[in-house]
Amino acid sequence: MCYPNMANQDKPNHSKSNHFVKSEVLDDDHNPILHGLPDDVSKYCLALVPRSNFPAMGGVCKRWRCFIQSKEFVTVRKLAGVLEEWLYILTTDSEGKGSHWQVMDCHGHNRRSLPPMPGSGKAEFGVVVLNGKLLVMAGYSSIDGTASASAEVYQYDSGVNSWSRLSNMNVARYNFACAEVNGLVYAVGGNGLNGDNLSSAEVYDPDTDKWTLIESLRRPRWGCFACGFEGKLYVMGGRSSFTIGNSKFVDVYNPEKHGWCEMKNGCVMVTAHAVLGKKLFCMEWKNQRKLAIFSPEDNSWKMVPVPLTGSSSIGFRFGILDGKLLLFSLKEESAYRTLLYDPNAAPGSEWQTSEIRPSGLCLCSVTIKA
């Protein structure tokens, strides 16, 4: 493989060959990434390295680290066909008083423990994947019984196995909807500093590290969720101050027209949701035994029964791996096996079971390809 032995980088060695490596590769940003090779070839070589070695590679030199952290690195790995899909699951600790991120590969093997999330402990924050990185946004923390909304945004980069601080959002919020669309991150609605119901919306551009306010929703909305389809942002579920109870309205934002439109065919009281392919999978609080599958092509919903596995009142959180939907139980049972739904399987064979399961109760999960 086209990279030096990482185990020897911290050992002092004054031999001629070691001095040559340091001067040509490590110390000068203007020198080639790999001596004797064009940068395009060098980048391809680095892109072939297994994902578990990214942090070690990032410690070699500044040029390697910057490349590993760039969007180009993910693009080159995608073109080379070596993207690895890992599942990041936020789980409760054994006593249920805290949480931590658990990382699994496509076989369900634990790959890594993430450093603790920076900042004060929060709840009802937003989680989005952007350019192969994990973004944790806003939320609220409770200090002496008083809840305080946050505008802080943190990013986890698996390339260097560390968190970094991004620009604050314009509006402190929690219990809001967020999603990535066309390489940008949107945050919509939620509750604000004083628990106020929000209609404001904003967008984050990673190239400028800047949040910009966009046109607000027609009505305040909170407890909702968002997803991206065909270059548009869909916001649904939750509650609105203009409706009695839970809202079935779907707010759709078109970035090209910089405006919102509205549909009346959404889901209410959604406890789990995930986008798989070109469809949205939801589970509603009132019906934990059916998957609600939304197709944006014709704005239609299809209901799929969920097989009985123990208690009929069991709840689920969703995960996605290898083009399949995982249903993680919210009820801890030693003999329980994770349900798996394969939308591409032959009729009658869509439901299977999987050995993949979190170490604790799943609070949320995201899939990162890098």
Secondary structure, 3 states (H helix, E strand, C coil): CCCCCHHHCCCCCCCHHHHHHHHHHHCCCCCCCCCCCCHHHHHHHHHCCCHHHHHHHHCCCHHHHHHHCCHHHHHHHHHHCCCCEEEEEEEECCCCCCEEEEEECCCCCEEEECCCCCCCCCECCEEEEECCEEEEECCEEEECCEEEECCCEEEEECCCCEEEEECCCCCCCECCEEEEECCEEEEECCECCCCCECCCEEEEECCCCEEEEECCCCCCEECCEEEEECCEEEEECCEECCCCCECCCEEEEECCCCEEEEECCCCCCEEEEEEECCEEEEEECCEEEEEEEEECCCCEEEEEECCCCCCCCCCEEEEEECCEEEEEECCCCCCCCEEEECCCCCCCCCEEEECCCCCCCEEEEEEEEC
